[in-house]
Amino acid sequence: MHNNKLVGFIPAFGLSIYIALMLIPLAQLRYFEAQLTYDAPRVFQVGSVLSFVVLSSSFFVLKRSAYRAVSLSALIFVAAFIIYIILTSPSSIYPNRSFLYAGVTTFFFAGCYYFWRQSNFQIELSFKMVFIAIVACFVYLLISLPLRERTLGWISPNLLAHVGLMSIISGLIVSGRIKLVAILFGVGLIVFSQSRTVFVALAVFFASYVSINYLVNSYKRFIYISIILTLVAPVTPLISSGLVSAVSSVSSVILGVDDANRVSGSGLSGRSAYWENAVYVISERPLIGHGFRTRQSLDYSEASAVNAHSGFLNLVLDTGILGAIIFAALYVVAANRAALLYFSLRLCNDSIQKRISSVALSFLIAYLPIFIVEPNYINLSHPTSMLFTLFIMYALSVPLRFGRSDSLS
């Protein structure tokens, strides 16, 4: 019996092994030349995804009866996106590559779905081990790499900041003394890396988290505020230049950096050129895009090979306007279900499902600035992109009836 209980903990190791296999190869970035040609060894990338999916789904062969049921009703939106990227693969400029990535993405979504089928105890244990894995890997990286301004070796400072955000998210989900340590470690990593995008996302996250937990006391009020912000959103392009400059200036002052230190004279850090190029290439195939995960090989275009440095534009480049609409519907439904779940759990005393739902909703909101100015929308080897997919699947798969019951152990 004792051995069976220990074996039942195996799925909880998937997330920590995933992050460890993501961070360990960064020890190779000892020299500047390495950064120019560096790509994490495929064996680590494949291993991280494979370990997460296999371990998260291993409950089927371990002890299926010990896990709570999951609603399938809202997963139609995930299915619609997956079916779309599979069906459009033959029309991709690289059909085999698009089909392969569509299959791997389906596999990864399945792992995220199975992750939430674990018991609440195992889910909390998973996030505790994520923080332990992050600290252990950074001890290893500190030994392996020289300490430099804003980073270790030649690791992208932005990546360090995203790992810091993952540490904060893990800390807010778990209970006990490790919570404060994980949050402080994550904040320290973001400040050290001086990543303004992640800093803005963190500010949005905490503003959303505090508002949801202490100011917005009903689902209806949340919807009213969301509708107002949505109606105001079309106006933002008219003030975007001034808004970006203001946010850039404020974040630069707080973090103690300026664009001269970023080798750029623009608050967008040169992103506007990437965006203009992306819009040009999108116009060549606007409806269904160039194919899932093929944007880096658009050598047939008059424009250069494209990475728009924007998750939204990369999404349209890959899947076209139709794919972007499906993905947007997926996001809106997930955020709405996360809100429904949280407000139905709001009166529960320190329920882990309450903590997860408030963190999931706040993170889905906070991911928007990252989605706009960072290149990832679905990236299987990126910490916050992975969290985005994980929380999408949480919101879409956890039954709302759990919020109306007391059986949330």
Secondary structure, 3 states (H helix, E strand, C coil): CHHHHHHCCHHHHHHHHHHHHHHHHHHHCCCHHHHHHCCCCHHHHHHHHHHHHHHHHCHHHHCHHHCCCCCCHHHHHHHHHHHHHHHCHHHCCCHHHHHHHHHHHHHHHHHHHHHCCCCHHHHHHHHHHHHHHHHHHHHHHHHHCCEECCEECCCCHHHHHHHHHHHHHHHHHCCCCHHHHHHHHHHHHHHHHCCHHHHHHHHHHHHHHHHHHHHCCCHHHHHHHHHHHHHHHHHHHHHHHHHHHHHHHHHHHHHCCCHHHHCCCCCCCCHHHHHHHHHHHHCCCCCCCCCCCCHHHCCCCCCCCCCCCCHHHHHHHHHHHHHHHHHHHHHHHHHHHHHHHHHHHCCCCCCHHHHHHHHHHHHHHHHHHHHHHCCCCCCCCCHHHHHHHHHHHHHHHCCHHHHHCCCCC
